[in-house]
Amino acid sequence: MRSVFMRHRWEPYLWILPSVLLMLIFVVFPIGIVFRLAFSNISRAGVVGDFAGLKNFQEAVSSAAFPQVMLNTLIWVVSVVGLSTLTGFICAMVLNQEFVGRKIARSIMVFPWAASLVIQASVWNYIIKMEYGNLNNILLNLGFIQSAVNWRASYQIEFVWECAIGIIVTIPFVTFTVLSGLQSIDDAYYEAATVDGAGFWKKLRHVTLPLVKPSLTVSMVLNIIYVFNSFPIIYTITKGAPANKTDTMVTYLYMLAFYDQKKGPATALSVIGFVILCVASGIYMFITMRKEDTGL
Amino acid sequence: MKKVLSVILALAMLLAIGIAPAAAEDITLDVIIAQYGPNTQEWFLGKGMDGSNFVEKFEAANPGIKLNLEVVSWNDLYTVVSTKISNNNAPDILNIDVFADYANEGLLMPVSDYCPDELFKDFFPSFIEQSVIDGTCWAVPDLASARALFYNVDVLKEAGVEVPTTWAELEDASQAILDAFGGDVYPWGIDMTTDEGQAAFAYYTWGNNGGFVDEKGEWVLNSDANVEAIEYAIGLVSKGFTNPNPATQTRYDLQDMFAAGKLAMLIAPNQLPTYVADKEGNVNMATAALPHNEGATSSSVGVMDRIMAFKDDAAPDQAARNEAIGKFLTFFYDPANYVGWVSMEGFLPAVNSAVGALVEADPSFQAWLDVLGGAKFYPTTKAEWNDVKQGVIDVEQQALTGGNVKELLDALQTKIAGK
């Protein structure tokens, strides 16, 4: 009896040991290094010097580009997460209906998600090219336009494109998360609502939304983290140009570290990003834990 | 019997331990080479050097020296090097463009420590000067390229214009090309991207007798000549004479457009014909001097890369290490090897001994060597160069979105030079 008890005590730890080791080596250790670098003097050539206090943070936050970059990050996260959640929700509602070809429609929906983000961003970059882009070619051939249009006439428009592409590539994830939620709703609720005389909007508000809320929360919070960290779209299309006006925090700190060779401020910025995401994940954990408590 | 066997085995192990240090007397040099094109890897490590490669040939010719050679793409080069330095694992020999930061931080060895005199005298003196800080030379040039104006002969002919030599002529020619081709052909190519926007700054400011520094080598980024030059360049964009998105269209995008016949004129390095041929473009092209402002002189832009050696205080025998590095350089610059290397990627040489063979193989080289002789180089020996480079690109991109050139350059000058 005692030996079984003992075995049970250490056995689970043994089983999770490999995962814990991997996490330590590939997650915790690098985070530690970044924190150390953020508070150190780092030379241009890469020599790590002594403790620098908050110097790197000051330099990062006081740069001329910082306010614009933070504003862009906010617009980027809010617009991409917001609009992709709305559109993804509508798509999920449609795909939850019975219709001929529903399986095909669902597969088409998931295809873009299977392609890597860099490939999707490069393809879109090609589509909107003025000189040999597909969009101009199609419109010219259909006779909608007479000469090639510059789809990237200003950096504001370029940023709108980037957000739009971000939304398009995020929709599949939202759709499938919400769809799984929708499918778990018992038809009996809708039948009861119909008997009570509820129309489409009332059912949506009082039956669908409350029951699909957990899935929506999961997709939204995960999306905030993914989109905040998303790098390929902006880097592929504008690299933050002109003059950091289309940078988000992640692309900005990449350019700072690997292009401007300012590793100190760049690591400081990534620590700031880490803290922001910790708060977001904290909220996520809080919501999911509370959900479990109430047994919803 | 077993005992005898184990004694023999133990003796064998001892012997092996004894032998190991003898083998370790070989010096191993860690070398990082920049990837100039698809042939670089083949030449250094594959079969690109008469069926063999540089490393094999070098090791055969220099017993006792091993090369741990790595070819790294330009995209990753800076990151790879700075990561290695951060981890106290700097290479012995590095091929890259910049050197001032490494030299200023005391990471490099002076060239005189390892480069044989005879070889040192073989470098073009004007090239060596570009790697001297306070009288000490910290790197040697490995190759160079020069920039010139390339133009599509057929497009200019159809538009009925001559090759522009001044800025005013450039605007007239651009207008004529616009009139003749509408939006189908961009008259003039400008790259103000983070890739190489500093080159645009050099083309226009040097073409207006301005530039990064004055005769004394002090930063003069906001000089009147510079302000006028950048305003002129931005004016070309706003008048619609150029490719539409200079902040995101790199020189390679421009070269692609040129190869496809969609761009009439651009400033590009001497390898452009090779590039166009690789893209299977069929452009009737010719070269000319860079256009300049009325009353100023035209000057070409030279770009040079370097080879440098890092200190390694942990090396047991410094003299032997220095000698090994010297042997590496001697073997690399030996005309039997170097001529093949330079011509393979279409670059220009950095040593006198290679000129004869190169000109013999391709007479057009002589013209480029002349261009290179009068070319100006970036002030890469100055510690602030990296900040200046990012700074002028930022100024250009801000100006493209409506910023005031004078105010932007004033701010940059204050940031860099404090006045």
Contacts between the chains, C-beta under 8 A, distances in Angstrom:
chain1	res1	chain2	res2	distance
A	42	B	86	7.8
A	43	B	101	7.4
A	43	B	105	5.4
A	44	B	101	4.3
A	44	B	105	7.5
A	44	B	386	6.6
A	45	B	82	6.4
A	45	B	85	5.4
A	45	B	101	4.8
A	45	B	102	5.2
A	45	B	105	4.9
A	45	B	107	6.0
A	46	B	81	7.3
A	46	B	82	3.2
A	46	B	83	6.7
A	46	B	84	7.8
A	46	B	85	4.0
A	46	B	86	4.4
A	47	B	85	6.1
A	47	B	86	7.0
A	47	B	105	6.0
A	47	B	107	7.5
A	48	B	86	5.6
A	130	B	244	5.9
A	130	B	245	7.7
A	131	B	257	6.3
A	131	B	260	7.9
A	131	B	262	5.9
A	132	B	260	7.8
A	147	B	182	7.2
A	147	B	183	5.4
A	148	B	183	6.4
A	150	B	244	4.8
A	150	B	245	7.5
A	152	B	244	7.5
A	152	B	245	5.6
A	152	B	248	7.3
A	153	B	244	7.4
A	154	B	401	7.6
A	155	B	247	7.6
A	155	B	401	6.2
A	158	B	248	7.7
A	237	B	248	7.8
A	238	B	247	7.9
A	238	B	248	5.5
A	239	B	193	7.5
A	239	B	194	6.1
A	239	B	248	7.0
A	240	B	194	8.0
A	241	B	193	6.2
A	241	B	194	6.3
A	241	B	247	4.3
A	241	B	248	5.3
A	241	B	397	5.9
A	242	B	192	7.9
A	242	B	247	3.8
A	242	B	248	7.8
A	242	B	397	3.5
A	242	B	398	7.1
A	242	B	400	5.4
A	242	B	401	5.4
A	243	B	247	7.8
A	243	B	394	5.1
A	243	B	397	3.9
A	243	B	398	4.7
A	243	B	401	7.0
A	244	B	394	7.9
A	245	B	397	7.8
A	245	B	401	6.6
A	255	B	194	7.2
A	258	B	78	6.8
A	258	B	79	5.2
A	259	B	194	6.3
A	259	B	390	7.7
A	260	B	386	7.6
A	260	B	390	5.4
A	261	B	78	6.8
A	261	B	82	6.9
A	261	B	101	7.7
A	261	B	386	6.2
A	263	B	82	7.3
